[in-house]
């Protein structure tokens, strides 16, 4: 199985990326496409032009922290599996998380020993999926909801 799609040259081939996304969208029911806002304006416009819904995914603590923490839970509980993808496994093993003063986390490309792009893509896609399925990812029992509704501070 081809785990990596290569392109010729030494620059990002956005047309190839667009074509691959469009081809995948014919085989999978893609509801929403999350994208890094850095250098993605043209690609975003092209995807929107053919009817795909796109959503920015800023590379910030605020966006990554809840996603990374819940992804870890889902992976540990075997709710998410990567079907033996050696590239994703390798990239995940390279990730070094950066932590801010409030214990928020996000992947840090600069301090990671090797490439982490597939891991970033996984977290972005999981986070985009979570936005569409918050009820599944963060459902509370009736008792928990009642406790939350009656909570008036510490």
Rosetta constraint file for C-alpha pairs under 8 A:
AtomPair CA 3 CA 85 HARMONIC 7.07 0.50
AtomPair CA 3 CA 86 HARMONIC 7.70 0.50
AtomPair CA 3 CA 87 HARMONIC 6.65 0.50
AtomPair CA 4 CA 87 HARMONIC 7.67 0.50
AtomPair CA 7 CA 13 HARMONIC 7.07 0.50
AtomPair CA 13 CA 17 HARMONIC 6.47 0.50
AtomPair CA 14 CA 18 HARMONIC 6.05 0.50
AtomPair CA 14 CA 43 HARMONIC 6.74 0.50
AtomPair CA 15 CA 19 HARMONIC 6.09 0.50
AtomPair CA 15 CA 43 HARMONIC 7.97 0.50
AtomPair CA 16 CA 20 HARMONIC 6.06 0.50
AtomPair CA 17 CA 21 HARMONIC 6.16 0.50
AtomPair CA 18 CA 22 HARMONIC 6.15 0.50
AtomPair CA 18 CA 43 HARMONIC 6.72 0.50
AtomPair CA 18 CA 46 HARMONIC 7.69 0.50
AtomPair CA 18 CA 47 HARMONIC 7.23 0.50
AtomPair CA 19 CA 23 HARMONIC 6.09 0.50
AtomPair CA 20 CA 24 HARMONIC 6.07 0.50
AtomPair CA 21 CA 25 HARMONIC 6.05 0.50
AtomPair CA 22 CA 26 HARMONIC 6.63 0.50
AtomPair CA 23 CA 27 HARMONIC 7.09 0.50
AtomPair CA 24 CA 28 HARMONIC 6.01 0.50
AtomPair CA 25 CA 29 HARMONIC 6.35 0.50
AtomPair CA 25 CA 30 HARMONIC 5.79 0.50
AtomPair CA 30 CA 52 HARMONIC 7.98 0.50
AtomPair CA 31 CA 52 HARMONIC 7.64 0.50
AtomPair CA 31 CA 53 HARMONIC 6.83 0.50
AtomPair CA 32 CA 52 HARMONIC 6.95 0.50
AtomPair CA 32 CA 53 HARMONIC 4.99 0.50
AtomPair CA 32 CA 54 HARMONIC 5.56 0.50
AtomPair CA 32 CA 55 HARMONIC 6.96 0.50
AtomPair CA 32 CA 128 HARMONIC 7.10 0.50
AtomPair CA 32 CA 129 HARMONIC 7.68 0.50
AtomPair CA 33 CA 52 HARMONIC 7.25 0.50
AtomPair CA 33 CA 53 HARMONIC 6.10 0.50
AtomPair CA 33 CA 54 HARMONIC 4.57 0.50
AtomPair CA 33 CA 55 HARMONIC 6.09 0.50
AtomPair CA 33 CA 125 HARMONIC 7.58 0.50
AtomPair CA 33 CA 128 HARMONIC 7.21 0.50
AtomPair CA 34 CA 54 HARMONIC 5.74 0.50
AtomPair CA 34 CA 55 HARMONIC 4.81 0.50
AtomPair CA 34 CA 56 HARMONIC 5.67 0.50
AtomPair CA 34 CA 57 HARMONIC 5.77 0.50
AtomPair CA 34 CA 124 HARMONIC 6.43 0.50
AtomPair CA 34 CA 125 HARMONIC 6.31 0.50
AtomPair CA 34 CA 128 HARMONIC 5.71 0.50
AtomPair CA 35 CA 40 HARMONIC 7.23 0.50
AtomPair CA 35 CA 44 HARMONIC 7.70 0.50
AtomPair CA 35 CA 54 HARMONIC 7.13 0.50
AtomPair CA 35 CA 55 HARMONIC 6.31 0.50
AtomPair CA 35 CA 56 HARMONIC 5.10 0.50
AtomPair CA 35 CA 57 HARMONIC 5.39 0.50
AtomPair CA 35 CA 124 HARMONIC 7.56 0.50
AtomPair CA 36 CA 40 HARMONIC 6.67 0.50
AtomPair CA 36 CA 56 HARMONIC 6.06 0.50
AtomPair CA 36 CA 57 HARMONIC 5.21 0.50
AtomPair CA 36 CA 58 HARMONIC 5.90 0.50
AtomPair CA 36 CA 59 HARMONIC 6.92 0.50
AtomPair CA 37 CA 41 HARMONIC 7.10 0.50
AtomPair CA 37 CA 56 HARMONIC 5.88 0.50
AtomPair CA 37 CA 57 HARMONIC 6.71 0.50
AtomPair CA 37 CA 58 HARMONIC 6.27 0.50
AtomPair CA 40 CA 44 HARMONIC 5.87 0.50
AtomPair CA 41 CA 45 HARMONIC 6.15 0.50
AtomPair CA 42 CA 46 HARMONIC 6.24 0.50
AtomPair CA 43 CA 47 HARMONIC 6.20 0.50
AtomPair CA 44 CA 48 HARMONIC 6.12 0.50
AtomPair CA 44 CA 54 HARMONIC 6.85 0.50
AtomPair CA 45 CA 49 HARMONIC 5.99 0.50
AtomPair CA 46 CA 50 HARMONIC 6.70 0.50
AtomPair CA 47 CA 51 HARMONIC 6.62 0.50
AtomPair CA 47 CA 52 HARMONIC 5.44 0.50
AtomPair CA 47 CA 53 HARMONIC 7.62 0.50
AtomPair CA 47 CA 54 HARMONIC 7.47 0.50
AtomPair CA 48 CA 52 HARMONIC 5.02 0.50
AtomPair CA 48 CA 53 HARMONIC 6.12 0.50
AtomPair CA 48 CA 54 HARMONIC 6.76 0.50
AtomPair CA 55 CA 128 HARMONIC 7.71 0.50
AtomPair CA 57 CA 63 HARMONIC 7.13 0.50
AtomPair CA 57 CA 124 HARMONIC 6.75 0.50
AtomPair CA 57 CA 128 HARMONIC 7.77 0.50
AtomPair CA 58 CA 63 HARMONIC 6.46 0.50
AtomPair CA 59 CA 63 HARMONIC 6.78 0.50
AtomPair CA 59 CA 64 HARMONIC 6.78 0.50
AtomPair CA 59 CA 106 HARMONIC 7.97 0.50
AtomPair CA 60 CA 64 HARMONIC 6.01 0.50
AtomPair CA 60 CA 106 HARMONIC 7.07 0.50
AtomPair CA 61 CA 65 HARMONIC 5.38 0.50
AtomPair CA 61 CA 100 HARMONIC 7.88 0.50
AtomPair CA 61 CA 104 HARMONIC 5.92 0.50
AtomPair CA 61 CA 105 HARMONIC 5.83 0.50
AtomPair CA 61 CA 106 HARMONIC 5.54 0.50
AtomPair CA 62 CA 66 HARMONIC 7.51 0.50
AtomPair CA 62 CA 104 HARMONIC 7.44 0.50
AtomPair CA 63 CA 67 HARMONIC 7.04 0.50
AtomPair CA 64 CA 68 HARMONIC 5.88 0.50
AtomPair CA 64 CA 105 HARMONIC 6.78 0.50
AtomPair CA 64 CA 106 HARMONIC 5.34 0.50
AtomPair CA 64 CA 107 HARMONIC 7.94 0.50
AtomPair CA 64 CA 123 HARMONIC 7.64 0.50
AtomPair CA 64 CA 124 HARMONIC 7.96 0.50
AtomPair CA 64 CA 127 HARMONIC 7.81 0.50
AtomPair CA 65 CA 69 HARMONIC 6.15 0.50
AtomPair CA 65 CA 104 HARMONIC 5.26 0.50
AtomPair CA 65 CA 105 HARMONIC 4.67 0.50
AtomPair CA 65 CA 106 HARMONIC 5.70 0.50
AtomPair CA 66 CA 70 HARMONIC 6.09 0.50
AtomPair CA 66 CA 104 HARMONIC 7.98 0.50
AtomPair CA 67 CA 71 HARMONIC 5.88 0.50
AtomPair CA 67 CA 123 HARMONIC 6.65 0.50
AtomPair CA 67 CA 126 HARMONIC 7.15 0.50
AtomPair CA 67 CA 127 HARMONIC 5.33 0.50
AtomPair CA 67 CA 130 HARMONIC 7.98 0.50
AtomPair CA 68 CA 72 HARMONIC 6.23 0.50
AtomPair CA 68 CA 105 HARMONIC 7.42 0.50
AtomPair CA 68 CA 106 HARMONIC 7.22 0.50
AtomPair CA 68 CA 123 HARMONIC 6.53 0.50
AtomPair CA 69 CA 73 HARMONIC 6.70 0.50
AtomPair CA 70 CA 74 HARMONIC 6.24 0.50
AtomPair CA 71 CA 75 HARMONIC 6.05 0.50
AtomPair CA 71 CA 123 HARMONIC 7.34 0.50
AtomPair CA 71 CA 126 HARMONIC 7.26 0.50
AtomPair CA 72 CA 76 HARMONIC 6.04 0.50
AtomPair CA 73 CA 77 HARMONIC 6.08 0.50
AtomPair CA 74 CA 78 HARMONIC 6.12 0.50
AtomPair CA 74 CA 79 HARMONIC 5.07 0.50
AtomPair CA 74 CA 80 HARMONIC 5.68 0.50
AtomPair CA 75 CA 79 HARMONIC 5.94 0.50
AtomPair CA 75 CA 80 HARMONIC 5.02 0.50
AtomPair CA 75 CA 81 HARMONIC 6.60 0.50
AtomPair CA 82 CA 88 HARMONIC 7.52 0.50
AtomPair CA 84 CA 89 HARMONIC 7.79 0.50
AtomPair CA 85 CA 89 HARMONIC 6.26 0.50
AtomPair CA 86 CA 90 HARMONIC 6.01 0.50
AtomPair CA 87 CA 91 HARMONIC 6.11 0.50
AtomPair CA 87 CA 118 HARMONIC 7.31 0.50
AtomPair CA 88 CA 92 HARMONIC 5.95 0.50
AtomPair CA 88 CA 118 HARMONIC 5.62 0.50
AtomPair CA 88 CA 119 HARMONIC 6.16 0.50
AtomPair CA 89 CA 93 HARMONIC 6.24 0.50
AtomPair CA 90 CA 94 HARMONIC 6.54 0.50
AtomPair CA 91 CA 95 HARMONIC 6.64 0.50
AtomPair CA 91 CA 114 HARMONIC 7.60 0.50
AtomPair CA 91 CA 115 HARMONIC 6.08 0.50
AtomPair CA 91 CA 116 HARMONIC 4.62 0.50
AtomPair CA 91 CA 117 HARMONIC 6.98 0.50
AtomPair CA 91 CA 118 HARMONIC 6.01 0.50
AtomPair CA 91 CA 119 HARMONIC 5.56 0.50
AtomPair CA 92 CA 116 HARMONIC 6.63 0.50
AtomPair CA 92 CA 118 HARMONIC 7.74 0.50
AtomPair CA 92 CA 119 HARMONIC 5.31 0.50
AtomPair CA 94 CA 112 HARMONIC 5.76 0.50
AtomPair CA 94 CA 113 HARMONIC 5.81 0.50
AtomPair CA 94 CA 114 HARMONIC 5.71 0.50
AtomPair CA 94 CA 115 HARMONIC 6.77 0.50
AtomPair CA 94 CA 116 HARMONIC 6.12 0.50
AtomPair CA 95 CA 107 HARMONIC 6.26 0.50
AtomPair CA 95 CA 108 HARMONIC 7.20 0.50
AtomPair CA 95 CA 109 HARMONIC 7.61 0.50
AtomPair CA 95 CA 112 HARMONIC 5.44 0.50
AtomPair CA 95 CA 113 HARMONIC 7.66 0.50
AtomPair CA 95 CA 116 HARMONIC 5.95 0.50
AtomPair CA 95 CA 119 HARMONIC 7.46 0.50
AtomPair CA 96 CA 107 HARMONIC 5.85 0.50
AtomPair CA 96 CA 108 HARMONIC 5.85 0.50
AtomPair CA 96 CA 109 HARMONIC 7.64 0.50
AtomPair CA 96 CA 111 HARMONIC 6.44 0.50
AtomPair CA 96 CA 112 HARMONIC 5.05 0.50
AtomPair CA 96 CA 113 HARMONIC 7.98 0.50
AtomPair CA 97 CA 105 HARMONIC 5.97 0.50
AtomPair CA 97 CA 106 HARMONIC 5.34 0.50
AtomPair CA 97 CA 107 HARMONIC 4.45 0.50
AtomPair CA 97 CA 108 HARMONIC 5.72 0.50
AtomPair CA 98 CA 105 HARMONIC 5.48 0.50
AtomPair CA 98 CA 106 HARMONIC 5.43 0.50
AtomPair CA 98 CA 107 HARMONIC 5.95 0.50
AtomPair CA 98 CA 108 HARMONIC 5.72 0.50
AtomPair CA 99 CA 103 HARMONIC 5.60 0.50
AtomPair CA 99 CA 104 HARMONIC 5.50 0.50
AtomPair CA 99 CA 105 HARMONIC 4.59 0.50
AtomPair CA 99 CA 106 HARMONIC 6.84 0.50
AtomPair CA 100 CA 104 HARMONIC 5.50 0.50
AtomPair CA 100 CA 105 HARMONIC 6.67 0.50
AtomPair CA 107 CA 120 HARMONIC 7.47 0.50
AtomPair CA 108 CA 112 HARMONIC 6.20 0.50
AtomPair CA 109 CA 115 HARMONIC 7.53 0.50
AtomPair CA 109 CA 116 HARMONIC 6.78 0.50
AtomPair CA 112 CA 116 HARMONIC 7.39 0.50
AtomPair CA 116 CA 120 HARMONIC 6.30 0.50
AtomPair CA 117 CA 121 HARMONIC 6.14 0.50
AtomPair CA 118 CA 122 HARMONIC 6.16 0.50
AtomPair CA 119 CA 123 HARMONIC 6.26 0.50
AtomPair CA 120 CA 124 HARMONIC 6.09 0.50
AtomPair CA 121 CA 125 HARMONIC 6.06 0.50
AtomPair CA 122 CA 126 HARMONIC 6.00 0.50
AtomPair CA 123 CA 127 HARMONIC 5.94 0.50
AtomPair CA 124 CA 128 HARMONIC 6.07 0.50
AtomPair CA 125 CA 129 HARMONIC 6.06 0.50
AtomPair CA 126 CA 130 HARMONIC 6.08 0.50
AtomPair CA 127 CA 131 HARMONIC 6.43 0.50
AtomPair CA 128 CA 132 HARMONIC 6.87 0.50
AtomPair CA 129 CA 133 HARMONIC 6.25 0.50
AtomPair CA 130 CA 134 HARMONIC 5.39 0.50
AtomPair CA 130 CA 137 HARMONIC 6.52 0.50
AtomPair CA 133 CA 137 HARMONIC 6.41 0.50
AtomPair CA 134 CA 138 HARMONIC 5.63 0.50
AtomPair CA 134 CA 139 HARMONIC 7.39 0.50
AtomPair CA 135 CA 139 HARMONIC 5.01 0.50
AtomPair CA 140 CA 144 HARMONIC 5.69 0.50
AtomPair CA 140 CA 145 HARMONIC 5.88 0.50
AtomPair CA 141 CA 145 HARMONIC 6.15 0.50
AtomPair CA 142 CA 146 HARMONIC 6.20 0.50
AtomPair CA 143 CA 147 HARMONIC 6.25 0.50
AtomPair CA 144 CA 148 HARMONIC 6.13 0.50
AtomPair CA 145 CA 149 HARMONIC 6.08 0.50
AtomPair CA 146 CA 150 HARMONIC 6.24 0.50
AtomPair CA 147 CA 151 HARMONIC 6.09 0.50
